[in-house]
């Protein structure tokens, strides 16, 4: 199955060429109904977006950014299908293959030369003021965000872990995230980066008015509870930014590890650390080495010794300010 961001012509063209290659290799290609017209792939199966869309699918290929990937995850999670993708968005931690490596990805798919990782997901249950489930719930691969509805109000919350009250404060919201989602919304809210093979749950407050509102990392078996007092402030949960569920006045949200993971196909050996360096452009030479490697990385070649007033130059010699300013008699300053 192909899941494609059809809003960009270049993405459609790349996905169309991939579909043609897979078809030539004898692989049946399935398209979603709302994308099929833009794709115009001869002989492709077409199905409606829904729980059964990925039935019988071996792998879902995503052409787009992380938003397209999360949309595809809704389909693949109900089946044994794995997901992999080409990052055609901005950061793209989920769709890890870059456009220049599409041919290698397709070769790996044709030869079934890929590894499948199972990524932890979350289930969120909404309860009313009496503690009864409302029947409204959802799941997430990245995060469940308990957030205020009205921008002008502060959302008061009480946090519990495994049924034990932990703290309470006013905030904009609370993020319950997975390691996979640690580099998404939780990261921008000040949460830690967690390697995706770590089994843990994250709890990250957003804009909390409190001294103790640090991100927390809990056991994967923990139950995270966010309770909303019955003060009239409206709250809701947003799962991966795609599914919205209202929280009743005085209700609470329980978030726990789901029994159903999302399967992600790894088609290249790049480690998460390498992707982290590439996505954020992290310096890896060390801050001392960076002083003499290329434009924009040079540190000043002189430092004034605060005790003597002399200058410590880049060759390690200590000279007076007059020698540095006027030039050393031997031409070394």
URRAWO-V684525 format. One record per residue. N is the residue number from 1. RES is the residue in three letters. PHI is phi in radians with two decimals (* if undefined). OMEGA is omega as a letter, one per 20 degrees, with the letter a starting at -180 (999 if undefined). D_FIRST is the distance of its C-alpha to the first C-alpha in Angstrom with 1 decimal. Layout:
N;RES;PHI;OMEGA;D_FIRST + N;RES;PHI;OMEGA;D_FIRST
//
This chain:
1;UNK;*;r;0.0 + 2;UNK;-1.91;r;3.8 + 3;UNK;-2.04;a;6.7 + 4;UNK;-2.26;r;9.8 + 5;UNK;-1.40;a;13.5 + 6;UNK;-1.44;r;14.6 + 7;UNK;-1.37;r;18.2 + 8;UNK;-2.16;a;18.9 + 9;UNK;-1.11;a;19.3 + 10;UNK;-1.17;r;19.0 + 11;UNK;-1.21;r;15.6 + 12;UNK;-1.05;a;14.4 + 13;UNK;-1.11;r;16.2 + 14;UNK;-1.15;r;14.8 + 15;UNK;-1.16;r;11.1 + 16;UNK;-1.12;r;12.3 + 17;UNK;-1.18;r;14.1 + 18;UNK;-1.15;r;11.4 + 19;UNK;-1.08;r;9.3 + 20;UNK;-1.10;a;12.8 + 21;UNK;-1.15;r;13.5 + 22;UNK;-1.13;r;10.6 + 23;UNK;-1.11;r;11.6 + 24;UNK;-1.08;r;15.2 + 25;UNK;-1.47;r;14.6 + 26;UNK;1.51;a;13.8 + 27;UNK;-1.73;r;10.1 + 28;UNK;-1.31;a;8.3 + 29;UNK;-1.85;r;5.6 + 30;UNK;-2.01;r;4.5 + 31;UNK;-2.11;r;5.9 + 32;UNK;-1.37;a;8.1 + 33;UNK;-0.98;a;11.6 + 34;UNK;-1.37;r;13.3 + 35;UNK;-1.99;a;11.5 + 36;UNK;-1.11;a;11.3 + 37;UNK;-1.13;r;15.0 + 38;UNK;-1.17;a;15.2 + 39;UNK;-1.33;r;12.5 + 40;UNK;0.88;r;14.2 + 41;UNK;-1.77;a;12.2 + 42;UNK;-1.09;r;14.3 + 43;UNK;1.39;a;13.1 + 44;UNK;-1.35;r;9.5 + 45;UNK;-1.25;r;8.9 + 46;UNK;-2.25;r;9.5 + 47;UNK;-2.45;r;9.9 + 48;UNK;-1.38;r;12.0 + 49;UNK;-1.20;a;11.6 + 50;UNK;3.04;a;13.2 + 51;UNK;-1.02;a;13.7 + 52;UNK;-1.70;a;12.2 + 53;UNK;-1.10;a;8.9 + 54;UNK;-1.78;r;7.1 + 55;UNK;-1.05;r;9.9 + 56;UNK;1.39;a;9.8 + 57;UNK;-1.51;r;6.5 + 58;UNK;-1.45;a;8.1 + 59;UNK;-2.59;r;6.5 + 60;UNK;-1.84;r;4.8 + 61;UNK;-1.74;a;6.2 + 62;UNK;-1.82;r;8.6 + 63;UNK;-2.05;a;11.0 + 64;UNK;2.81;r;14.0 + 65;UNK;-1.71;a;16.5 + 66;UNK;-1.16;r;16.8 + 67;UNK;-1.11;r;16.7 + 68;UNK;-1.14;r;13.1 + 69;UNK;-1.11;a;12.4 + 70;UNK;-1.14;r;14.5 + 71;UNK;-1.12;r;12.8 + 72;UNK;-1.16;a;9.4 + 73;UNK;-1.10;r;11.9 + 74;UNK;-1.06;a;13.1 + 75;UNK;-1.46;a;10.1 + 76;UNK;-1.25;a;9.7 + 77;UNK;-1.09;a;13.5 + 78;UNK;-1.47;a;14.1 + 79;UNK;-2.30;r;12.4 + 80;UNK;-1.63;a;12.8 + 81;UNK;-1.19;r;9.4 + 82;UNK;-1.71;a;10.3 + 83;UNK;-2.15;r;9.4 + 84;UNK;-2.51;a;10.7 + 85;UNK;-2.69;r;11.4 + 86;UNK;-1.78;a;13.7 + 87;UNK;-1.34;r;16.6 + 88;UNK;-2.09;r;17.5 + 89;UNK;-1.77;a;19.6 + 90;UNK;-1.72;a;23.0 + 91;UNK;-1.55;r;23.3 + 92;UNK;1.24;r;19.8 + 93;UNK;-1.41;a;20.5 + 94;UNK;-1.46;r;17.1 + 95;UNK;-1.50;a;15.1 + 96;UNK;-1.52;a;17.6 + 97;UNK;-1.38;r;16.8 + 98;UNK;-1.48;a;19.0 + 99;UNK;-0.97;a;18.3 + 100;UNK;-1.24;a;20.9 + 101;UNK;-1.90;a;19.1 + 102;UNK;-1.08;a;15.8 + 103;UNK;-1.05;r;17.0 + 104;UNK;-1.12;r;17.9 + 105;UNK;-1.11;a;14.5 + 106;UNK;-1.13;r;12.9 + 107;UNK;-1.08;r;15.9 + 108;UNK;-1.11;r;15.4 + 109;UNK;-1.17;r;11.8 + 110;UNK;-1.05;a;13.3 + 111;UNK;-1.66;a;16.3 + 112;UNK;0.97;r;14.8 + 113;UNK;-1.74;r;17.4 + 114;UNK;-2.62;r;16.4 + 115;UNK;-1.85;a;17.9 + 116;UNK;-1.97;r;16.5 + 117;UNK;-1.84;r;18.6 + 118;UNK;-1.72;a;19.0 + 119;UNK;-1.72;r;19.8 + 120;UNK;-1.05;r;22.4 + 121;UNK;-2.18;a;21.8 + 122;UNK;-2.03;r;24.4 + 123;UNK;-1.95;r;25.5 + 124;UNK;-2.08;r;27.9 + 125;UNK;-2.03;r;30.5 + 126;UNK;-1.76;r;32.9 + 127;UNK;-2.08;a;36.4 + 128;UNK;-1.49;a;39.3 + 129;UNK;-1.11;r;42.8 + 130;UNK;-1.65;r;43.9 + 131;UNK;1.47;r;41.1 + 132;UNK;-1.62;r;39.3 + 133;UNK;-1.05;a;35.4 + 134;UNK;-1.43;a;34.6 + 135;UNK;1.55;r;31.5 + 136;UNK;-1.73;r;29.5 + 137;UNK;-2.64;a;27.3 + 138;UNK;-2.77;a;24.0 + 139;UNK;-2.44;a;22.2 + 140;UNK;-2.67;r;21.2 + 141;UNK;-1.59;a;19.6 + 142;UNK;-1.63;a;22.0 + 143;UNK;-2.77;r;25.0 + 144;UNK;-1.85;a;26.8 + 145;UNK;-1.86;r;29.4 + 146;UNK;-1.61;a;32.5 + 147;UNK;-2.42;r;34.0 + 148;UNK;-1.31;r;36.8 + 149;UNK;-1.57;a;36.2 + 150;UNK;-1.67;a;39.4 + 151;UNK;-1.11;a;39.8 + 152;UNK;-1.42;a;43.6 + 153;UNK;-1.85;r;43.7 + 154;UNK;-1.74;a;43.4 + 155;UNK;-1.59;r;41.4 + 156;UNK;-1.43;a;43.5 + 157;UNK;-2.33;r;41.7 + 158;UNK;-2.06;a;42.8 + 159;UNK;-1.76;r;40.7 + 160;UNK;-2.26;r;40.7 + 161;UNK;-2.18;a;39.3 + 162;UNK;0.99;r;39.4 + 163;UNK;1.43;r;41.7 + 164;UNK;-1.85;r;44.2 + 165;UNK;-1.02;a;45.0 + 166;UNK;-1.99;a;44.5 + 167;UNK;-2.92;r;45.4 + 168;UNK;-2.54;r;45.2 + 169;UNK;-2.97;r;45.3 + 170;UNK;-1.67;a;44.3 + 171;UNK;-2.85;r;41.1 + 172;UNK;-1.49;a;38.3 + 173;UNK;2.98;r;35.9 + 174;UNK;-2.29;r;34.6 + 175;UNK;-1.82;r;31.3 + 176;UNK;-1.90;a;30.1 + 177;UNK;-2.15;r;27.6 + 178;UNK;-1.68;r;25.7 + 179;UNK;-0.99;r;26.1 + 180;UNK;-1.04;a;22.6 + 181;UNK;-1.48;a;23.9 + 182;UNK;-1.14;r;27.2 + 183;UNK;-1.67;a;26.4 + 184;UNK;-1.88;a;25.3 + 185;UNK;-1.03;a;27.6 + 186;UNK;-1.06;r;29.8 + 187;UNK;-1.14;a;30.5 + 188;UNK;-1.20;r;31.7 + 189;UNK;-1.58;r;33.9 + 190;UNK;1.69;r;35.6 + 191;UNK;-1.39;a;33.8 + 192;UNK;-1.37;r;33.6 + 193;UNK;-1.50;a;30.8 + 194;UNK;-2.05;r;29.7 + 195;UNK;-1.06;a;27.8 + 196;UNK;-1.15;r;24.5 + 197;UNK;-1.55;r;25.7 + 198;UNK;-1.37;r;28.7 + 199;UNK;-1.68;a;28.8 + 200;UNK;-2.87;r;30.6 + 201;UNK;-2.04;r;30.5 + 202;UNK;-1.98;r;31.7 + 203;UNK;-2.24;a;33.9 + 204;UNK;-2.23;r;34.6 + 205;UNK;-1.25;r;37.0 + 206;UNK;-2.03;r;36.7 + 207;UNK;0.90;a;40.0 + 208;UNK;-1.40;r;42.1 + 209;UNK;-1.67;a;45.8 + 210;UNK;-2.85;r;46.9 + 211;UNK;-1.34;r;48.4 + 212;UNK;-1.84;r;46.2 + 213;UNK;-2.50;a;42.6 + 214;UNK;-1.41;r;41.1 + 215;UNK;-1.08;r;37.5 + 216;UNK;-2.10;r;37.3 + 217;UNK;-2.08;a;35.3 + 218;UNK;-2.06;r;35.6 + 219;UNK;-1.10;r;34.7 + 220;UNK;-1.17;r;31.2 + 221;UNK;-1.63;a;33.0 + 222;UNK;-1.21;r;34.8 + 223;UNK;-1.95;a;34.6 + 224;UNK;-1.68;a;34.8 + 225;UNK;-2.10;r;36.6 + 226;UNK;-2.06;a;37.2 + 227;UNK;-1.78;a;40.0 + 228;UNK;-1.97;a;41.0 + 229;UNK;-1.09;a;44.7 + 230;UNK;-1.43;a;45.7 + 231;UNK;-1.90;r;47.1 + 232;UNK;1.61;r;45.2 + 233;UNK;-1.31;a;42.7 + 234;UNK;-1.44;r;39.3 + 235;UNK;-2.30;r;36.3 + 236;UNK;-2.64;r;32.6 + 237;UNK;-2.01;r;29.7 + 238;UNK;-2.14;a;26.6 + 239;UNK;-1.79;a;23.6 + 240;UNK;0.99;a;21.6 + 241;UNK;1.22;a;23.0 + 242;UNK;-2.08;a;20.7 + 243;UNK;-2.13;a;22.5 + 244;UNK;-1.98;r;26.2 + 245;UNK;-2.32;r;28.7 + 246;UNK;-1.36;r;32.4 + 247;UNK;-1.83;a;35.0 + 248;UNK;-1.19;r;38.2 + 249;UNK;-1.01;a;41.6 + 250;UNK;1.35;a;42.8 + 251;UNK;-1.50;r;39.5 + 252;UNK;-2.61;a;37.6 + 253;UNK;-2.13;r;34.1 + 254;UNK;-1.90;a;33.4 + 255;UNK;-2.10;r;30.5 + 256;UNK;-2.51;r;29.7 + 257;UNK;-1.10;r;27.2 + 258;UNK;-1.47;r;24.4 + 259;UNK;-1.33;a;24.1 + 260;UNK;-2.00;r;20.3 + 261;UNK;-1.43;r;19.0 + 262;UNK;-1.82;a;15.7 + 263;UNK;-1.66;a;14.5 + 264;UNK;-2.00;a;14.1 + 265;UNK;-1.53;r;13.5 + 266;UNK;-1.76;a;16.5 + 267;UNK;-1.83;r;16.3 + 268;UNK;-2.42;a;19.8 + 269;UNK;-1.46;a;23.1 + 270;UNK;-1.04;a;24.0 + 271;UNK;-1.38;r;25.7 + 272;UNK;-1.09;r;25.5 + 273;UNK;-1.05;r;29.0 + 274;UNK;-1.12;r;28.2 + 275;UNK;-1.17;r;25.4 + 276;UNK;-1.07;r;27.9 + 277;UNK;-1.09;a;30.5 + 278;UNK;-1.20;a;28.2 + 279;UNK;-1.18;a;26.8 + 280;UNK;-1.76;a;30.3 + 281;UNK;1.04;a;32.3 + 282;UNK;-1.26;r;34.5 + 283;UNK;-1.30;a;37.8 + 284;UNK;-2.10;r;38.0 + 285;UNK;-1.40;a;41.3 + 286;UNK;1.75;a;43.4 + 287;UNK;-1.21;r;45.5 + 288;UNK;-1.32;r;48.6 + 289;UNK;-1.10;a;47.0 + 290;UNK;-1.17;a;45.4 + 291;UNK;-1.22;a;49.0 + 292;UNK;-2.29;a;49.5 + 293;UNK;-2.15;r;46.1 + 294;UNK;1.59;a;45.5 + 295;UNK;-1.04;r;46.1 + 296;UNK;1.55;a;45.5 + 297;UNK;-2.01;a;45.8 + 298;UNK;-1.36;r;49.6 + 299;UNK;-1.57;r;51.7 + 300;UNK;-0.98;a;55.3 + 301;UNK;-1.44;r;57.5 + 302;UNK;-2.23;r;60.4 + 303;UNK;-2.39;r;60.9 + 304;UNK;-1.37;r;64.2 + 305;UNK;-1.28;a;65.7 + 306;UNK;-1.22;a;66.5 + 307;UNK;-1.53;a;69.5 + 308;UNK;-1.93;a;71.4 + 309;UNK;1.43;r;70.1 + 310;UNK;-1.36;a;69.4 + 311;UNK;-1.97;r;66.1 + 312;UNK;-1.62;a;63.8 + 313;UNK;-1.55;a;62.3 + 314;UNK;-1.15;r;59.2 + 315;UNK;-1.56;r;61.3 + 316;UNK;1.55;a;62.5 + 317;UNK;-1.47;r;66.1 + 318;UNK;-1.75;a;67.8 + 319;UNK;-2.30;r;69.7 + 320;UNK;-1.32;r;71.6 + 321;UNK;-1.03;a;70.1 + 322;UNK;-1.16;r;72.8 + 323;UNK;-1.14;a;71.7 + 324;UNK;-1.23;a;68.1 + 325;UNK;-1.21;a;69.0 + 326;UNK;-1.75;a;71.6 + 327;UNK;1.65;r;70.2 + 328;UNK;-1.24;a;71.3 + 329;UNK;-1.01;r;74.4 + 330;UNK;-1.70;r;72.5 + 331;UNK;1.29;a;69.5 + 332;UNK;-1.75;a;67.1 + 333;UNK;-1.70;999;66.4
//
